[in-house]
Amino acid sequence: MFRRKLTALDYHNPSGFDCKDETEFKNFIVWLEDQKIRHYKIEERGNLRNIPSSDWPKHFEKYLQDVNCPFSAQERQETVDWLLGLAVRFEYGDNVEKYRNCKPATEASDDQKSVDPLINLDSNNPDFKAGVLALANLLKIQRHEDYLVMLKAIRILIQERLTPDAIAKASQSKEGLPVALDKHILGFDTGDATLNEAARVLRLLHIEELRELQTNINEAIVAVQAIIADPKTDHRLGKVGR
């Protein structure tokens, strides 16, 4: 399941790597830190290199925290996939010119480009699950048992909040309209004109917040209805519906 990333990193046994084998897994982590990630200084890697030590799991957990891995040591497959992704990014960063002009192995035809990318997507693939979980953790999106639903939520968030247009719109300062406070009835009297005026301002701000909350609620209802109205499709069986 990690073969492509291991091959890209020139790992000696990309096809036979077994992360469930304790010795092989520990040696792999040492190799990855020594050769690719290099987060620690050479003299700081002794604890990871001390594979027979009973404290190795504790040092590995600290290593994950130091590299800001979103997964724990118990989530081994997700952790390995995340560390491989980090190593690939560093490998590219060290050899930008080498990879900049690389061409894809095959160019997709127009018919292939028009096909829904979710049709051939295996939602049970550990690589897919690890990637979706990493994105969900990064974007603070609640986990869901259906990884395709999580992927849809990630897409919606990115489209609505992280596109250049959305960021530009959010960064624009809102210019309010002048309001005549004396025309708004407060409903009570504090006995002080200054306090009455401040109370009117707070009430208007509260009303504005309630309107924004109602807008957000409406948007959430629409998003939920869109998911509920979209039946789950099993392309392998050629059936639509649950």
C-alpha positions as CSV (number, residue, x, y, z in Angstrom):
1,M,0.0,0.0,0.0
2,F,3.0,2.3,0.4
3,R,4.8,1.0,-2.7
4,R,4.6,4.2,-4.9
5,K,5.9,6.5,-2.2
6,L,8.6,4.1,-1.1
7,T,9.7,3.7,-4.8
8,A,9.8,7.5,-5.1
9,L,12.1,7.7,-2.1
10,D,14.4,4.9,-3.4
11,Y,13.6,2.5,-0.5
12,H,15.5,-0.8,-0.9
13,N,12.3,-3.0,-0.7
14,P,9.2,-1.0,-1.7
15,S,7.1,-4.0,-2.6
16,G,7.9,-6.1,0.4
17,F,7.8,-3.5,3.2
18,D,5.6,-4.7,6.1
19,C,4.9,-2.0,8.7
20,K,3.5,-4.7,11.1
21,D,6.9,-6.3,11.4
22,E,8.4,-4.6,14.5
23,T,12.1,-4.8,13.5
24,E,11.4,-3.8,9.9
25,F,9.2,-0.9,11.0
26,K,11.8,0.4,13.5
27,N,14.6,0.2,10.9
28,F,12.4,1.9,8.4
29,I,11.8,4.8,10.8
30,V,15.5,5.2,11.4
31,W,16.2,5.1,7.6
32,L,13.5,7.7,6.9
33,E,14.8,10.1,9.6
34,D,18.4,9.6,8.6
35,Q,18.1,9.8,4.9
36,K,14.9,11.8,4.1
37,I,13.3,13.8,6.8
38,R,16.4,14.8,8.9
39,H,14.3,16.6,11.5
40,Y,16.8,15.9,14.3
41,K,20.5,16.7,14.3
42,I,22.7,13.7,13.9
43,E,23.7,13.6,17.5
44,E,20.0,13.7,18.5
45,R,19.0,10.5,16.6
46,G,20.5,8.1,19.1
47,N,17.3,7.2,20.8
48,L,15.6,6.3,17.5
49,R,18.6,4.3,16.4
50,N,18.6,2.3,19.6
51,I,16.1,-0.2,18.2
52,P,16.4,-2.9,21.0
53,S,15.7,-0.4,23.7
54,S,12.4,-1.0,25.6
55,D,12.0,2.8,25.6
56,W,11.9,3.0,21.8
57,P,8.1,3.4,21.5
58,K,8.3,6.3,23.9
59,H,11.0,8.0,21.8
60,F,9.1,7.3,18.7
61,E,5.9,9.0,20.1
62,K,8.0,12.0,21.0
63,Y,9.4,12.0,17.5
64,L,5.9,12.1,16.0
65,Q,5.1,15.1,18.2
66,D,8.3,16.9,17.2
67,V,7.4,16.6,13.5
68,N,3.8,17.6,14.2
69,C,2.3,14.3,13.0
70,P,-1.5,14.3,13.5
71,F,-1.5,10.6,14.2
72,S,-0.4,8.6,17.3
73,A,2.0,5.7,17.3
74,Q,-0.9,3.3,17.7
75,E,-2.3,4.4,14.3
76,R,0.6,2.8,12.5
77,Q,-0.6,2.7,8.9
78,E,-1.7,6.3,9.0
79,T,1.5,7.4,10.7
80,V,3.7,5.6,8.1
81,D,1.7,7.2,5.2
82,W,1.9,10.6,6.8
83,L,5.7,10.3,7.3
84,L,6.2,9.1,3.8
85,G,4.2,12.1,2.5
86,L,6.4,14.4,4.6
87,A,9.6,12.7,3.2
88,V,8.3,13.0,-0.4
89,R,7.8,16.8,0.1
90,F,11.3,17.2,1.5
91,E,12.7,15.1,-1.3
92,Y,11.0,17.3,-3.9
93,G,12.1,20.5,-2.0
94,D,15.7,19.3,-2.2
95,N,15.5,18.5,-5.9
96,V,13.1,21.0,-7.3
97,E,14.9,21.5,-10.6
98,K,15.2,17.7,-11.1
99,Y,11.4,17.1,-10.8
100,R,10.1,20.4,-12.2
101,N,10.1,19.3,-15.8
102,C,9.0,15.7,-15.2
103,K,6.2,14.7,-17.5
104,P,3.4,12.2,-16.4
105,A,4.0,8.6,-17.5
106,T,0.7,8.7,-19.6
107,E,-1.5,11.6,-20.7
108,A,-5.2,11.1,-19.9
109,S,-7.5,11.2,-22.8
110,D,-10.5,13.6,-23.0
111,D,-12.9,10.7,-22.3
112,Q,-10.9,9.8,-19.2
113,K,-10.8,13.3,-17.9
114,S,-14.6,13.6,-18.2
115,V,-15.2,10.5,-16.0
116,D,-16.2,11.1,-12.4
117,P,-13.0,10.6,-10.3
118,L,-15.0,9.0,-7.5
119,I,-16.2,6.1,-9.7
120,N,-12.8,4.3,-9.5
121,L,-12.0,5.5,-6.0
122,D,-11.6,2.8,-3.4
123,S,-12.8,4.3,-0.2
124,N,-11.5,1.3,1.8
125,N,-7.9,1.9,0.7
126,P,-5.7,2.6,3.7
127,D,-3.8,5.3,1.7
128,F,-7.1,7.0,0.9
129,K,-8.3,6.9,4.5
130,A,-5.1,8.2,5.9
131,G,-5.1,11.1,3.4
132,V,-8.7,12.1,4.2
133,L,-8.1,11.8,7.9
134,A,-5.0,14.0,7.7
135,L,-6.9,16.7,5.8
136,A,-9.9,16.5,8.2
137,N,-7.5,16.9,11.2
138,L,-5.8,19.8,9.5
139,L,-9.0,21.6,8.6
140,K,-10.7,20.7,12.0
141,I,-13.5,18.8,10.4
142,Q,-15.4,16.2,12.5
143,R,-14.7,12.6,11.7
144,H,-17.4,10.5,10.0
145,E,-17.6,6.7,9.5
146,D,-18.0,7.2,5.7
147,Y,-14.8,8.6,4.3
148,L,-16.5,9.8,1.1
149,V,-18.8,12.0,3.3
150,M,-15.7,13.5,5.0
151,L,-14.1,14.1,1.6
152,K,-17.2,15.9,0.4
153,A,-17.1,18.1,3.6
154,I,-13.5,18.9,2.9
155,R,-14.3,19.9,-0.7
156,I,-17.2,22.1,0.5
157,L,-15.0,23.8,3.1
158,I,-12.2,24.4,0.6
159,Q,-14.6,25.8,-2.1
160,E,-16.3,28.1,0.3
161,R,-13.5,29.2,2.6
162,L,-10.1,28.6,1.0
163,T,-10.4,29.5,-2.7
164,P,-8.7,32.8,-3.7
165,D,-12.1,34.5,-4.2
166,A,-13.3,33.4,-0.8
167,I,-10.2,34.6,1.0
168,A,-10.3,37.9,-0.9
169,K,-13.9,38.4,0.1
170,A,-13.3,37.5,3.7
171,S,-10.4,40.0,3.9
172,Q,-12.5,42.8,2.7
173,S,-13.5,45.3,5.4
174,K,-17.2,45.7,5.9
175,E,-18.5,49.2,5.8
176,G,-21.6,49.7,7.9
177,L,-24.4,52.2,7.4
178,P,-24.9,55.1,9.8
179,V,-27.6,54.4,12.4
180,A,-29.6,56.9,14.3
181,L,-29.6,55.5,17.8
182,D,-32.3,57.8,19.1
183,K,-34.8,56.1,16.7
184,H,-34.3,52.7,18.3
185,I,-36.4,52.0,21.4
186,L,-34.3,50.5,24.2
187,G,-37.3,49.1,26.2
188,F,-35.8,50.2,29.6
189,D,-34.0,53.1,31.1
190,T,-30.7,52.9,33.0
191,G,-31.1,56.5,34.3
192,D,-28.0,57.5,32.5
193,A,-28.0,58.9,28.9
194,T,-24.5,57.5,28.1
195,L,-25.4,54.0,29.4
196,N,-28.7,54.1,27.4
197,E,-26.7,54.8,24.2
198,A,-24.2,52.1,24.9
199,A,-27.1,49.6,25.6
200,R,-28.7,50.5,22.2
201,V,-25.3,49.8,20.5
202,L,-25.0,46.4,22.2
203,R,-28.6,45.5,21.3
204,L,-28.0,46.4,17.6
205,L,-24.7,44.3,17.6
206,H,-26.6,41.4,19.2
207,I,-29.3,41.6,16.5
208,E,-26.6,41.5,13.8
209,E,-25.0,38.5,15.3
210,L,-28.4,36.7,15.5
211,R,-28.9,37.4,11.8
212,E,-25.5,36.0,10.9
213,L,-26.2,32.9,13.0
214,Q,-29.5,32.4,11.2
215,T,-27.7,32.7,7.9
216,N,-25.1,30.1,9.0
217,I,-27.9,27.8,10.2
218,N,-29.7,28.1,6.8
219,E,-26.5,27.2,5.0
220,A,-25.9,24.2,7.2
221,I,-29.5,23.0,6.6
222,V,-29.0,23.3,2.8
223,A,-25.6,21.4,3.0
224,V,-27.2,18.6,5.0
225,Q,-30.1,18.4,2.6
226,A,-27.7,18.2,-0.3
227,I,-25.9,15.2,1.3
228,I,-29.2,13.4,2.3
229,A,-30.7,13.9,-1.2
230,D,-27.6,12.4,-2.8
231,P,-28.0,8.6,-2.7
232,K,-25.0,6.5,-2.0
233,T,-23.9,4.9,-5.3
234,D,-22.2,1.5,-5.4
235,H,-20.6,1.7,-8.9
236,R,-19.3,-1.9,-8.6
237,L,-22.7,-3.3,-8.3
238,G,-24.3,-0.8,-10.7
239,K,-26.9,0.0,-8.1
240,V,-28.1,3.4,-6.7
241,G,-29.4,3.6,-3.2
242,R,-28.6,2.4,0.3
